[in-house]
Amino acid sequence: MMRLLLILIGALLAAPIQSAPGQLARANGCPVSLPVPDYPTGGPDVSNAWYSNTDRTIWAFFWGWDFVRRGPDQPDPKTGYVPGQKVLWYKPASPLIVTGRRTDGAAPPLVYDISLDPRPRETMQPSRVYFPTAGCWDVDAKAGSSELRFVVLVKSSN
């Protein structure tokens, strides 16, 4: 009996971690995270468009984006606008740290920028996120003791 229990525990430890049904889908071999069928209290009422952690303490909404990489790599000469996507975050009042890495190839890390937003860094935080290359991207957002991780497939605009 003890041997069977040890075999079962060993199998569980060796098994890959599985997400709850409906949280992941495969797109071109990339295990993309699916948005949640909900939205944060006080946030835009757009169900199935938000990424959220399990305890619903961090939310991310990529405003009007279908994960097709936008624009050139250099700033626009007329506006100085650096390519990126507007992302709205709802989070604890702690500072938000967002990092990301491409999992299917070499690339510089993603750029998370809040410098152009003059609003206080409270529970709602607009930002800009730029994925430097197309590919499968793992995004990690932390605020205080809360963390949100999700995967997106960024497509080339070409």
WODA-V97827 format. One record per residue. N is the residue number from 1. RES is the residue in one small letter. PSI is psi in whole degrees, 0 to 359 (NA if undefined). NEAR is the number of other C-alpha atoms within 12 Angstrom. Layout:
N,RES,PSI,NEAR + N,RES,PSI,NEAR
This chain:
1,m,314,7 + 2,m,322,8 + 3,r,317,9 + 4,l,319,10 + 5,l,317,11 + 6,l,321,12 + 7,i,315,13 + 8,l,317,14 + 9,i,318,13 + 10,g,319,12 + 11,a,320,13 + 12,l,320,13 + 13,l,328,12 + 14,a,341,11 + 15,a,145,10 + 16,p,149,8 + 17,i,130,10 + 18,q,140,14 + 19,s,165,17 + 20,a,151,12 + 21,p,138,10 + 22,g,355,16 + 23,q,336,23 + 24,l,148,24 + 25,a,159,21 + 26,r,132,16 + 27,a,112,18 + 28,n,39,14 + 29,g,359,16 + 30,c,126,25 + 31,p,75,24 + 32,v,144,28 + 33,s,141,31 + 34,l,142,29 + 35,p,159,28 + 36,v,151,26 + 37,p,54,17 + 38,d,181,24 + 39,y,158,27 + 40,p,150,31 + 41,t,127,17 + 42,g,351,14 + 43,g,170,23 + 44,p,136,21 + 45,d,75,14 + 46,v,88,21 + 47,s,155,19 + 48,n,22,22 + 49,a,354,27 + 50,w,145,33 + 51,y,140,42 + 52,s,152,37 + 53,n,172,32 + 54,t,320,19 + 55,d,7,15 + 56,r,39,23 + 57,t,339,29 + 58,i,133,40 + 59,w,146,44 + 60,a,134,45 + 61,f,115,38 + 62,f,101,28 + 63,w,109,22 + 64,g,40,15 + 65,w,140,22 + 66,d,21,17 + 67,f,37,30 + 68,v,125,24 + 69,r,133,26 + 70,r,143,29 + 71,g,172,20 + 72,p,171,20 + 73,d,342,20 + 74,q,153,16 + 75,p,148,14 + 76,d,129,14 + 77,p,333,11 + 78,k,315,8 + 79,t,340,9 + 80,g,3,11 + 81,y,125,18 + 82,v,130,25 + 83,p,141,26 + 84,g,174,31 + 85,q,135,32 + 86,k,130,28 + 87,v,130,30 + 88,l,129,34 + 89,w,141,43 + 90,y,131,38 + 91,k,172,38 + 92,p,165,27 + 93,a,354,20 + 94,s,157,22 + 95,p,144,24 + 96,l,130,34 + 97,i,122,30 + 98,v,126,33 + 99,t,164,27 + 100,g,151,30 + 101,r,148,31 + 102,r,132,26 + 103,t,349,25 + 104,d,18,20 + 105,g,174,15 + 106,a,140,15 + 107,a,153,18 + 108,p,160,18 + 109,p,160,23 + 110,l,161,32 + 111,v,126,27 + 112,y,125,32 + 113,d,129,25 + 114,i,8,27 + 115,s,332,15 + 116,l,356,15 + 117,d,115,16 + 118,p,354,11 + 119,r,155,13 + 120,p,151,15 + 121,r,79,22 + 122,e,226,17 + 123,t,339,26 + 124,m,128,31 + 125,q,104,35 + 126,p,150,31 + 127,s,180,30 + 128,r,134,28 + 129,v,132,36 + 130,y,123,38 + 131,f,115,39 + 132,p,340,32 + 133,t,162,34 + 134,a,157,30 + 135,g,189,33 + 136,c,120,35 + 137,w,131,36 + 138,d,119,28 + 139,v,135,33 + 140,d,123,29 + 141,a,130,34 + 142,k,137,29 + 143,a,115,29 + 144,g,231,17 + 145,s,5,18 + 146,s,149,26 + 147,e,140,30 + 148,l,126,34 + 149,r,135,32 + 150,f,162,37 + 151,v,134,34 + 152,v,152,38 + 153,l,113,34 + 154,v,124,32 + 155,k,154,22 + 156,s,147,19 + 157,s,353,15 + 158,n,NA,10
